[in-house]
């Protein structure tokens, strides 16, 4: 990929990929009671713990990907987080039509997001990132 295309697309891609996590984590904190009720309805145990953990993972992982700081780890953390979340909250196989189709679309969306996160985990944040900046600094010192 050309250097200029990589400099443009990587940060834009990270922004778009991270937005859903940062916003979702913030909404969990802002709408704590409603989110806790939804988690309880899904059969979750230790809801306050898992709700706080989910908000922390989404906000910290999302910011990691957004800023390109330890982006491989942040992306991998978010991908691993999404696997059980998707299975628990978008279990389309337990629904009847038309809700089955709605849940299947959410399941597919999450699977697609996992794919994007795995690409960041494999390839890194790109040239316009805090990770790349730190690597350039280390290279200058040697």
CNS distance restraints for C-alpha pairs under 8 A (distance, minus, plus):
assign (resid   1 and name CA) (resid   5 and name CA) 6.75 0.50 0.50
assign (resid   1 and name CA) (resid   6 and name CA) 6.45 0.50 0.50
assign (resid   2 and name CA) (resid   6 and name CA) 6.20 0.50 0.50
assign (resid   3 and name CA) (resid   7 and name CA) 6.11 0.50 0.50
assign (resid   4 and name CA) (resid   8 and name CA) 6.29 0.50 0.50
assign (resid   5 and name CA) (resid   9 and name CA) 5.86 0.50 0.50
assign (resid   6 and name CA) (resid  10 and name CA) 5.59 0.50 0.50
assign (resid   6 and name CA) (resid 126 and name CA) 6.87 0.50 0.50
assign (resid   6 and name CA) (resid 127 and name CA) 7.07 0.50 0.50
assign (resid   7 and name CA) (resid  11 and name CA) 7.02 0.50 0.50
assign (resid   7 and name CA) (resid 126 and name CA) 7.14 0.50 0.50
assign (resid   7 and name CA) (resid 127 and name CA) 5.86 0.50 0.50
assign (resid   7 and name CA) (resid 128 and name CA) 5.78 0.50 0.50
assign (resid   8 and name CA) (resid  12 and name CA) 6.54 0.50 0.50
assign (resid   9 and name CA) (resid  13 and name CA) 5.79 0.50 0.50
assign (resid  10 and name CA) (resid  14 and name CA) 6.11 0.50 0.50
assign (resid  10 and name CA) (resid 125 and name CA) 6.74 0.50 0.50
assign (resid  10 and name CA) (resid 126 and name CA) 5.65 0.50 0.50
assign (resid  10 and name CA) (resid 127 and name CA) 7.70 0.50 0.50
assign (resid  10 and name CA) (resid 128 and name CA) 7.36 0.50 0.50
assign (resid  11 and name CA) (resid  15 and name CA) 6.08 0.50 0.50
assign (resid  11 and name CA) (resid  66 and name CA) 7.42 0.50 0.50
assign (resid  11 and name CA) (resid 125 and name CA) 7.66 0.50 0.50
assign (resid  11 and name CA) (resid 126 and name CA) 7.46 0.50 0.50
assign (resid  11 and name CA) (resid 128 and name CA) 6.44 0.50 0.50
assign (resid  11 and name CA) (resid 129 and name CA) 7.38 0.50 0.50
assign (resid  12 and name CA) (resid  16 and name CA) 6.24 0.50 0.50
assign (resid  13 and name CA) (resid  17 and name CA) 6.00 0.50 0.50
assign (resid  14 and name CA) (resid  18 and name CA) 5.85 0.50 0.50
assign (resid  14 and name CA) (resid  65 and name CA) 5.88 0.50 0.50
assign (resid  14 and name CA) (resid  66 and name CA) 5.16 0.50 0.50
assign (resid  14 and name CA) (resid  67 and name CA) 7.93 0.50 0.50
assign (resid  14 and name CA) (resid  68 and name CA) 7.71 0.50 0.50
assign (resid  14 and name CA) (resid 125 and name CA) 7.57 0.50 0.50
assign (resid  15 and name CA) (resid  19 and name CA) 6.06 0.50 0.50
assign (resid  15 and name CA) (resid  65 and name CA) 7.76 0.50 0.50
assign (resid  15 and name CA) (resid  66 and name CA) 5.21 0.50 0.50
assign (resid  16 and name CA) (resid  20 and name CA) 7.63 0.50 0.50
assign (resid  17 and name CA) (resid  21 and name CA) 7.91 0.50 0.50
assign (resid  17 and name CA) (resid  65 and name CA) 7.85 0.50 0.50
assign (resid  17 and name CA) (resid  66 and name CA) 7.82 0.50 0.50
assign (resid  17 and name CA) (resid 113 and name CA) 7.36 0.50 0.50
assign (resid  17 and name CA) (resid 116 and name CA) 7.46 0.50 0.50
assign (resid  17 and name CA) (resid 117 and name CA) 7.74 0.50 0.50
assign (resid  18 and name CA) (resid  22 and name CA) 6.34 0.50 0.50
assign (resid  18 and name CA) (resid  62 and name CA) 4.64 0.50 0.50
assign (resid  18 and name CA) (resid  63 and name CA) 6.91 0.50 0.50
assign (resid  18 and name CA) (resid  65 and name CA) 6.06 0.50 0.50
assign (resid  18 and name CA) (resid  66 and name CA) 5.55 0.50 0.50
assign (resid  19 and name CA) (resid  23 and name CA) 5.97 0.50 0.50
assign (resid  19 and name CA) (resid  62 and name CA) 7.01 0.50 0.50
assign (resid  19 and name CA) (resid  66 and name CA) 7.92 0.50 0.50
assign (resid  20 and name CA) (resid  24 and name CA) 5.87 0.50 0.50
assign (resid  20 and name CA) (resid  62 and name CA) 7.95 0.50 0.50
assign (resid  21 and name CA) (resid  25 and name CA) 5.94 0.50 0.50
assign (resid  21 and name CA) (resid  58 and name CA) 4.81 0.50 0.50
assign (resid  21 and name CA) (resid  59 and name CA) 6.19 0.50 0.50
assign (resid  21 and name CA) (resid  61 and name CA) 7.61 0.50 0.50
assign (resid  21 and name CA) (resid  62 and name CA) 5.24 0.50 0.50
assign (resid  22 and name CA) (resid  26 and name CA) 6.19 0.50 0.50
assign (resid  22 and name CA) (resid  58 and name CA) 5.85 0.50 0.50
assign (resid  22 and name CA) (resid  59 and name CA) 4.62 0.50 0.50
assign (resid  22 and name CA) (resid  60 and name CA) 7.83 0.50 0.50
assign (resid  22 and name CA) (resid  62 and name CA) 5.26 0.50 0.50
assign (resid  22 and name CA) (resid  63 and name CA) 6.85 0.50 0.50
assign (resid  23 and name CA) (resid  27 and name CA) 6.07 0.50 0.50
assign (resid  23 and name CA) (resid  59 and name CA) 7.78 0.50 0.50
assign (resid  24 and name CA) (resid  28 and name CA) 6.17 0.50 0.50
assign (resid  24 and name CA) (resid  55 and name CA) 7.54 0.50 0.50
assign (resid  24 and name CA) (resid  58 and name CA) 7.00 0.50 0.50
assign (resid  24 and name CA) (resid  59 and name CA) 7.95 0.50 0.50
assign (resid  25 and name CA) (resid  29 and name CA) 6.61 0.50 0.50
assign (resid  25 and name CA) (resid  54 and name CA) 7.06 0.50 0.50
assign (resid  25 and name CA) (resid  55 and name CA) 4.21 0.50 0.50
assign (resid  25 and name CA) (resid  56 and name CA) 6.87 0.50 0.50
assign (resid  25 and name CA) (resid  57 and name CA) 7.77 0.50 0.50
assign (resid  25 and name CA) (resid  58 and name CA) 5.08 0.50 0.50
assign (resid  25 and name CA) (resid  59 and name CA) 5.27 0.50 0.50
assign (resid  26 and name CA) (resid  30 and name CA) 6.19 0.50 0.50
assign (resid  26 and name CA) (resid  55 and name CA) 6.91 0.50 0.50
assign (resid  26 and name CA) (resid  59 and name CA) 7.09 0.50 0.50
assign (resid  27 and name CA) (resid  31 and name CA) 5.70 0.50 0.50
assign (resid  27 and name CA) (resid  32 and name CA) 7.82 0.50 0.50
assign (resid  28 and name CA) (resid  32 and name CA) 5.37 0.50 0.50
assign (resid  28 and name CA) (resid  35 and name CA) 6.16 0.50 0.50
assign (resid  28 and name CA) (resid  51 and name CA) 7.41 0.50 0.50
assign (resid  28 and name CA) (resid  55 and name CA) 6.09 0.50 0.50
assign (resid  29 and name CA) (resid  52 and name CA) 7.95 0.50 0.50
assign (resid  29 and name CA) (resid  55 and name CA) 6.83 0.50 0.50
assign (resid  31 and name CA) (resid  35 and name CA) 6.14 0.50 0.50
assign (resid  32 and name CA) (resid  36 and name CA) 6.02 0.50 0.50
assign (resid  33 and name CA) (resid  37 and name CA) 6.18 0.50 0.50
assign (resid  34 and name CA) (resid  38 and name CA) 6.34 0.50 0.50
assign (resid  35 and name CA) (resid  39 and name CA) 6.21 0.50 0.50
assign (resid  35 and name CA) (resid  51 and name CA) 7.77 0.50 0.50
assign (resid  36 and name CA) (resid  40 and name CA) 6.12 0.50 0.50
assign (resid  36 and name CA) (resid  47 and name CA) 6.25 0.50 0.50
assign (resid  36 and name CA) (resid  48 and name CA) 7.17 0.50 0.50
assign (resid  36 and name CA) (resid  51 and name CA) 6.91 0.50 0.50
assign (resid  37 and name CA) (resid  41 and name CA) 6.12 0.50 0.50
assign (resid  38 and name CA) (resid  42 and name CA) 6.40 0.50 0.50
assign (resid  39 and name CA) (resid  43 and name CA) 6.62 0.50 0.50
assign (resid  39 and name CA) (resid  44 and name CA) 5.50 0.50 0.50
assign (resid  39 and name CA) (resid  47 and name CA) 6.68 0.50 0.50
assign (resid  40 and name CA) (resid  44 and name CA) 5.19 0.50 0.50
assign (resid  40 and name CA) (resid  45 and name CA) 7.13 0.50 0.50
assign (resid  40 and name CA) (resid  47 and name CA) 6.78 0.50 0.50
assign (resid  42 and name CA) (resid  88 and name CA) 7.27 0.50 0.50
assign (resid  42 and name CA) (resid  89 and name CA) 7.13 0.50 0.50
assign (resid  46 and name CA) (resid  50 and name CA) 6.32 0.50 0.50
assign (resid  47 and name CA) (resid  51 and name CA) 5.74 0.50 0.50
assign (resid  48 and name CA) (resid  52 and name CA) 6.11 0.50 0.50
assign (resid  49 and name CA) (resid  53 and name CA) 6.09 0.50 0.50
assign (resid  50 and name CA) (resid  54 and name CA) 5.88 0.50 0.50
assign (resid  51 and name CA) (resid  55 and name CA) 6.22 0.50 0.50
assign (resid  52 and name CA) (resid  56 and name CA) 6.17 0.50 0.50
assign (resid  53 and name CA) (resid  57 and name CA) 6.05 0.50 0.50
assign (resid  54 and name CA) (resid  58 and name CA) 6.06 0.50 0.50
assign (resid  55 and name CA) (resid  59 and name CA) 6.06 0.50 0.50
assign (resid  56 and name CA) (resid  60 and name CA) 5.78 0.50 0.50
assign (resid  56 and name CA) (resid  61 and name CA) 7.94 0.50 0.50
assign (resid  57 and name CA) (resid  61 and name CA) 5.47 0.50 0.50
assign (resid  57 and name CA) (resid  62 and name CA) 7.82 0.50 0.50
assign (resid  57 and name CA) (resid  77 and name CA) 7.55 0.50 0.50
assign (resid  57 and name CA) (resid  78 and name CA) 7.01 0.50 0.50
assign (resid  57 and name CA) (resid  81 and name CA) 7.74 0.50 0.50
assign (resid  58 and name CA) (resid  62 and name CA) 5.58 0.50 0.50
assign (resid  58 and name CA) (resid  78 and name CA) 6.93 0.50 0.50
assign (resid  59 and name CA) (resid  63 and name CA) 6.04 0.50 0.50
assign (resid  60 and name CA) (resid  64 and name CA) 6.07 0.50 0.50
assign (resid  60 and name CA) (resid  74 and name CA) 7.51 0.50 0.50
assign (resid  61 and name CA) (resid  65 and name CA) 6.32 0.50 0.50
assign (resid  61 and name CA) (resid  74 and name CA) 4.45 0.50 0.50
assign (resid  61 and name CA) (resid  75 and name CA) 6.55 0.50 0.50
assign (resid  61 and name CA) (resid  77 and name CA) 6.67 0.50 0.50
assign (resid  61 and name CA) (resid  78 and name CA) 6.00 0.50 0.50
assign (resid  62 and name CA) (resid  66 and name CA) 6.02 0.50 0.50
assign (resid  62 and name CA) (resid  74 and name CA) 7.09 0.50 0.50
assign (resid  62 and name CA) (resid  75 and name CA) 7.86 0.50 0.50
assign (resid  62 and name CA) (resid  78 and name CA) 7.72 0.50 0.50
assign (resid  63 and name CA) (resid  67 and name CA) 5.90 0.50 0.50
assign (resid  64 and name CA) (resid  68 and name CA) 5.73 0.50 0.50
assign (resid  64 and name CA) (resid  69 and name CA) 5.06 0.50 0.50
assign (resid  64 and name CA) (resid  70 and name CA) 6.11 0.50 0.50
assign (resid  64 and name CA) (resid  71 and name CA) 5.24 0.50 0.50
assign (resid  64 and name CA) (resid  74 and name CA) 5.33 0.50 0.50
assign (resid  64 and name CA) (resid  75 and name CA) 7.70 0.50 0.50
assign (resid  65 and name CA) (resid  69 and name CA) 6.72 0.50 0.50
assign (resid  65 and name CA) (resid  70 and name CA) 7.62 0.50 0.50
assign (resid  65 and name CA) (resid  71 and name CA) 4.70 0.50 0.50
assign (resid  65 and name CA) (resid  72 and name CA) 7.71 0.50 0.50
assign (resid  65 and name CA) (resid  74 and name CA) 5.94 0.50 0.50
assign (resid  65 and name CA) (resid  75 and name CA) 6.17 0.50 0.50
assign (resid  65 and name CA) (resid 125 and name CA) 7.23 0.50 0.50
assign (resid  66 and name CA) (resid  71 and name CA) 7.92 0.50 0.50
assign (resid  67 and name CA) (resid  71 and name CA) 7.67 0.50 0.50
assign (resid  67 and name CA) (resid 129 and name CA) 6.09 0.50 0.50
assign (resid  67 and name CA) (resid 130 and name CA) 6.32 0.50 0.50
assign (resid  68 and name CA) (resid 125 and name CA) 5.07 0.50 0.50
assign (resid  68 and name CA) (resid 126 and name CA) 7.72 0.50 0.50
assign (resid  68 and name CA) (resid 128 and name CA) 7.79 0.50 0.50
assign (resid  68 and name CA) (resid 129 and name CA) 4.50 0.50 0.50
assign (resid  68 and name CA) (resid 130 and name CA) 5.22 0.50 0.50
assign (resid  68 and name CA) (resid 131 and name CA) 5.76 0.50 0.50
assign (resid  69 and name CA) (resid 125 and name CA) 7.82 0.50 0.50
assign (resid  69 and name CA) (resid 129 and name CA) 6.78 0.50 0.50
assign (resid  69 and name CA) (resid 130 and name CA) 5.00 0.50 0.50
assign (resid  69 and name CA) (resid 131 and name CA) 5.11 0.50 0.50
assign (resid  70 and name CA) (resid  74 and name CA) 6.26 0.50 0.50
assign (resid  70 and name CA) (resid 131 and name CA) 6.29 0.50 0.50
assign (resid  71 and name CA) (resid  75 and name CA) 5.85 0.50 0.50
assign (resid  71 and name CA) (resid 120 and name CA) 7.04 0.50 0.50
assign (resid  71 and name CA) (resid 121 and name CA) 6.97 0.50 0.50
assign (resid  71 and name CA) (resid 124 and name CA) 6.36 0.50 0.50
assign (resid  71 and name CA) (resid 125 and name CA) 5.75 0.50 0.50
assign (resid  71 and name CA) (resid 131 and name CA) 7.41 0.50 0.50
assign (resid  72 and name CA) (resid  76 and name CA) 6.12 0.50 0.50
assign (resid  72 and name CA) (resid 120 and name CA) 5.93 0.50 0.50
assign (resid  72 and name CA) (resid 121 and name CA) 3.95 0.50 0.50
assign (resid  72 and name CA) (resid 122 and name CA) 6.92 0.50 0.50
assign (resid  72 and name CA) (resid 123 and name CA) 7.77 0.50 0.50
assign (resid  72 and name CA) (resid 124 and name CA) 5.49 0.50 0.50
assign (resid  72 and name CA) (resid 125 and name CA) 7.14 0.50 0.50
assign (resid  73 and name CA) (resid  77 and name CA) 5.99 0.50 0.50
assign (resid  73 and name CA) (resid 121 and name CA) 6.64 0.50 0.50
assign (resid  74 and name CA) (resid  78 and name CA) 6.22 0.50 0.50
assign (resid  74 and name CA) (resid 121 and name CA) 7.90 0.50 0.50
assign (resid  75 and name CA) (resid  79 and name CA) 6.13 0.50 0.50
assign (resid  75 and name CA) (resid 117 and name CA) 4.95 0.50 0.50
assign (resid  75 and name CA) (resid 118 and name CA) 6.70 0.50 0.50
assign (resid  75 and name CA) (resid 120 and name CA) 6.21 0.50 0.50
assign (resid  75 and name CA) (resid 121 and name CA) 5.50 0.50 0.50
assign (resid  76 and name CA) (resid  80 and name CA) 6.14 0.50 0.50
assign (resid  76 and name CA) (resid 117 and name CA) 6.62 0.50 0.50
assign (resid  76 and name CA) (resid 118 and name CA) 6.47 0.50 0.50
assign (resid  76 and name CA) (resid 121 and name CA) 5.67 0.50 0.50
assign (resid  77 and name CA) (resid  81 and name CA) 6.08 0.50 0.50
assign (resid  78 and name CA) (resid  82 and name CA) 6.11 0.50 0.50
assign (resid  78 and name CA) (resid 114 and name CA) 7.86 0.50 0.50
assign (resid  78 and name CA) (resid 117 and name CA) 7.27 0.50 0.50
assign (resid  79 and name CA) (resid  83 and name CA) 6.64 0.50 0.50
assign (resid  79 and name CA) (resid 113 and name CA) 7.90 0.50 0.50
assign (resid  79 and name CA) (resid 114 and name CA) 5.04 0.50 0.50
assign (resid  79 and name CA) (resid 117 and name CA) 5.99 0.50 0.50
assign (resid  79 and name CA) (resid 118 and name CA) 6.88 0.50 0.50
assign (resid  80 and name CA) (resid  84 and name CA) 7.71 0.50 0.50
assign (resid  81 and name CA) (resid  85 and name CA) 6.55 0.50 0.50
assign (resid  82 and name CA) (resid  86 and name CA) 5.71 0.50 0.50
assign (resid  82 and name CA) (resid 110 and name CA) 7.03 0.50 0.50
assign (resid  82 and name CA) (resid 114 and name CA) 7.07 0.50 0.50
assign (resid  83 and name CA) (resid  87 and name CA) 6.39 0.50 0.50
assign (resid  84 and name CA) (resid  88 and name CA) 6.00 0.50 0.50
assign (resid  85 and name CA) (resid  89 and name CA) 5.84 0.50 0.50
assign (resid  85 and name CA) (resid  90 and name CA) 7.75 0.50 0.50
assign (resid  86 and name CA) (resid  90 and name CA) 5.22 0.50 0.50
assign (resid  86 and name CA) (resid  91 and name CA) 7.20 0.50 0.50
assign (resid  86 and name CA) (resid 107 and name CA) 5.99 0.50 0.50
assign (resid  86 and name CA) (resid 110 and name CA) 6.61 0.50 0.50
assign (resid  87 and name CA) (resid  91 and name CA) 5.41 0.50 0.50
assign (resid  87 and name CA) (resid 107 and name CA) 7.83 0.50 0.50
assign (resid  90 and name CA) (resid 103 and name CA) 5.15 0.50 0.50
assign (resid  90 and name CA) (resid 104 and name CA) 6.94 0.50 0.50
assign (resid  90 and name CA) (resid 106 and name CA) 6.36 0.50 0.50
assign (resid  90 and name CA) (resid 107 and name CA) 5.44 0.50 0.50
assign (resid  91 and name CA) (resid  95 and name CA) 7.60 0.50 0.50
assign (resid  91 and name CA) (resid 103 and name CA) 6.77 0.50 0.50
assign (resid  91 and name CA) (resid 104 and name CA) 7.70 0.50 0.50
assign (resid  91 and name CA) (resid 107 and name CA) 7.53 0.50 0.50
assign (resid  92 and name CA) (resid  99 and name CA) 7.78 0.50 0.50
assign (resid  92 and name CA) (resid 100 and name CA) 4.95 0.50 0.50
assign (resid  92 and name CA) (resid 101 and name CA) 7.25 0.50 0.50
assign (resid  92 and name CA) (resid 102 and name CA) 7.88 0.50 0.50
assign (resid  92 and name CA) (resid 103 and name CA) 4.87 0.50 0.50
assign (resid  92 and name CA) (resid 104 and name CA) 5.20 0.50 0.50
assign (resid  92 and name CA) (resid 107 and name CA) 7.49 0.50 0.50
assign (resid  93 and name CA) (resid 100 and name CA) 6.86 0.50 0.50
assign (resid  94 and name CA) (resid 100 and name CA) 7.59 0.50 0.50
assign (resid  95 and name CA) (resid  99 and name CA) 6.14 0.50 0.50
assign (resid  95 and name CA) (resid 100 and name CA) 4.81 0.50 0.50
assign (resid  96 and name CA) (resid 100 and name CA) 5.23 0.50 0.50
assign (resid  97 and name CA) (resid 101 and name CA) 6.43 0.50 0.50
assign (resid  98 and name CA) (resid 102 and name CA) 6.83 0.50 0.50
assign (resid  99 and name CA) (resid 103 and name CA) 6.16 0.50 0.50
assign (resid 100 and name CA) (resid 104 and name CA) 5.99 0.50 0.50
assign (resid 101 and name CA) (resid 105 and name CA) 6.19 0.50 0.50
assign (resid 102 and name CA) (resid 106 and name CA) 6.51 0.50 0.50
assign (resid 103 and name CA) (resid 107 and name CA) 6.06 0.50 0.50
assign (resid 104 and name CA) (resid 108 and name CA) 6.05 0.50 0.50
assign (resid 105 and name CA) (resid 109 and name CA) 6.05 0.50 0.50
assign (resid 106 and name CA) (resid 110 and name CA) 6.18 0.50 0.50
assign (resid 107 and name CA) (resid 111 and name CA) 6.25 0.50 0.50
assign (resid 108 and name CA) (resid 112 and name CA) 6.17 0.50 0.50
assign (resid 109 and name CA) (resid 113 and name CA) 6.24 0.50 0.50
assign (resid 110 and name CA) (resid 114 and name CA) 6.11 0.50 0.50
assign (resid 111 and name CA) (resid 115 and name CA) 6.36 0.50 0.50
assign (resid 112 and name CA) (resid 116 and name CA) 6.50 0.50 0.50
assign (resid 113 and name CA) (resid 117 and name CA) 6.19 0.50 0.50
assign (resid 114 and name CA) (resid 118 and name CA) 6.10 0.50 0.50
assign (resid 115 and name CA) (resid 119 and name CA) 6.36 0.50 0.50
assign (resid 116 and name CA) (resid 120 and name CA) 6.52 0.50 0.50
assign (resid 117 and name CA) (resid 121 and name CA) 6.16 0.50 0.50
assign (resid 118 and name CA) (resid 122 and name CA) 6.03 0.50 0.50
assign (resid 119 and name CA) (resid 123 and name CA) 5.88 0.50 0.50
assign (resid 119 and name CA) (resid 124 and name CA) 7.74 0.50 0.50
assign (resid 120 and name CA) (resid 124 and name CA) 4.96 0.50 0.50
assign (resid 120 and name CA) (resid 125 and name CA) 6.08 0.50 0.50
assign (resid 125 and name CA) (resid 129 and name CA) 6.12 0.50 0.50
assign (resid 125 and name CA) (resid 131 and name CA) 6.97 0.50 0.50
assign (resid 125 and name CA) (resid 132 and name CA) 7.61 0.50 0.50
assign (resid 126 and name CA) (resid 132 and name CA) 6.84 0.50 0.50
assign (resid 127 and name CA) (resid 132 and name CA) 5.44 0.50 0.50
assign (resid 127 and name CA) (resid 133 and name CA) 7.88 0.50 0.50
assign (resid 128 and name CA) (resid 132 and name CA) 6.52 0.50 0.50
assign (resid 128 and name CA) (resid 133 and name CA) 7.55 0.50 0.50
assign (resid 129 and name CA) (resid 133 and name CA) 6.24 0.50 0.50
assign (resid 130 and name CA) (resid 134 and name CA) 6.09 0.50 0.50
assign (resid 131 and name CA) (resid 135 and name CA) 6.25 0.50 0.50
assign (resid 132 and name CA) (resid 136 and name CA) 6.20 0.50 0.50
assign (resid 133 and name CA) (resid 137 and name CA) 6.34 0.50 0.50
assign (resid 134 and name CA) (resid 138 and name CA) 6.29 0.50 0.50
assign (resid 135 and name CA) (resid 139 and name CA) 6.20 0.50 0.50
assign (resid 136 and name CA) (resid 140 and name CA) 6.20 0.50 0.50
assign (resid 137 and name CA) (resid 141 and name CA) 6.45 0.50 0.50
assign (resid 138 and name CA) (resid 142 and name CA) 6.60 0.50 0.50
